[in-house]
Amino acid sequence: MIETTLREFGLTDKEVRVYLALLRLGTALVQDIAKEAGTYRTYTYEILKSLREKGIVSYVIKAGKQYFSVAEPEKLVNILREKESKINRILPDLKKIYKSAIEKPKVEFYEGIQGLKSIFDDLIRTKKEILVYGSTKKQFQLMKFYFPNFIIRRIKARIKTKVLNEKSPESLELHKRDKEELREMRFLPSHVEFPTTTNIYGNKVAILSLEKDIVGVIIENEDIAKTQRKVFYLLWETIGQNTKH
């Protein structure tokens, strides 16, 4: 029981043997400690050195000879307290590292029209306001029947949206129904046309590539979502100011 507990404290098998031998002897020369512990004298010096570094063995010189002794057993408890105190000091830093690891962005990749539909389903499930900038026209072209149905589902879920898109026949037609479809829309300058559409909702950002390779990515990360939200509102306010002049 004693040996097992000392190993759990952090001592090696040989350190346990030497420590207990010295505990029994009280104060002793290295050759006596080696004999009591059943270890070689040379190894015993190294083990005693290790125990000294751990703070549980000390030595004195008497008549030119080195005598070793152990600290009071309570010292083991003090060592554990010191270790705990040191850990507590760095605990906030350890928590930050741990938090950064578990909060790494979660990324989901989708391909094809069916993949895009999965992303639109996630927009509905999240039930948060959706900020959109990109191409409404391309979404209608790719998902002629699904996209109008998505709008109906969004309205039923009472999910509001703000949209920055190109001025196309599709977006102008949508614009007429902004109020009843819980939408605010502003138009990008005529020379600006995005090959992608970006949706910002909750702590997620969904980016849809709508031209050659039809793919979508959902990035779930609070900081990325916050940054994209700021970018959106910067564009939103800039375009709003320009339309007033």
Phi, psi and omega in degrees: 000314180297312182297318180299316181295320179294324176295319178294332176295331178128009178271148175281171179303313182292324177295321178298314181299314181292318180300312181293324177298315181290327177297321179288323183281330182090278175229132186203160173282161185297323181294326178289323179293317179299318180295316181294323183275343183074037180237159177290146183303315182299314179295326182297323176301313181295321180293317178298322177299316179297318179293326175296317179296332178279350176087016183246002176225142175225174178214159174226158177257122176234122180052040176079004180248149183265115179252132181255150174212157179264154173286164177302143182308330178301339179301328179299319179294319179297322179297317178298320178296320178297318178297317179298318180298318179296317179297318180298327180292325182263000183303316178302320179293319178297321179295321178297317179297316180298316182296319180295329180289316183282344181259018175299142183305134173268126184239129176240134184246134181230146180237148173074179181299318180298324177295319178296322178298322178298323179292317178297325176298322180292326177300320179289316183299324184290329175058040175241156176307140182250123174257127187232132166224134183150210189257110172287321182303313182293327178295318177295320181294320182282325185231064187306320183261325185288319187296316175300324178294323176300318180298319178298316179296321179297318180296316179299326179278359180058041178263117179279160179213148170242135187231129170249114181213176179289157177272094181237167177305321181294314182288325178295322178295317177298320184303328180296334185250021184307312187297309182289341180259018175054047187227145166242136183228138171228153187254137176290156175305151187300332182275357182257123176217123183269138173278356181230168171233133180247129178244127179247123184206128183058231177256029183234153172229125177248124180246125181249125174266123194243012182250250186298300180261114181274101182220161177218150180227132171252123176250120180253104181194127186299316183294318179295317179298318179298316180297313180296325178295319178295319177299316180301309184291332173298314177295317182301311181292320179299313180294322178298319179293321181296325182286344180279340183274000000 
